[in-house]
Amino acid sequence: MRYMFPSPAEVKFIRIMGGRAISVPFFKHPKTGFSYTYIISMGKILNSELIKREVRVGKYWVDFGNDIKRGIEIDGQKYHNDIVAQQERDDYFAGFDWRVLHIRAADLWRQPDNVQRDVIAFLAS
């Protein structure tokens, strides 16, 4: 269900990275309230790195990831404040040789240029 109902922050991230999405505001997920969204394109930057949405890593899912084990997590305020849970997931991902970049959801609206720059640098490393 997360694939059809991405968080508003994930949609914003896709748009910052040059992607396109269409949201249907009156069709919402019953638990999260997120709108049904069709991702038209992930954008040139994410496509060039073969980034996909909702990539499974063991028992968890990473918001965005590729076959060379680079992941991008969009962290909402609640999750970002739980440092223990974040570290446990990062350690779990590292056990599968994944590197994960965390992006605070608030930064997507406050500093979109910085987010794009950080993602490009992360994917190039």
Helices and strands as residue ranges (DSSP letters): H 8-16, E 20-28, E 35-41, H 44-48, E 52-57, E 60-65, E 70-75, H 77-81, H 83-95, E 99-104, H 105-110, H 112-124
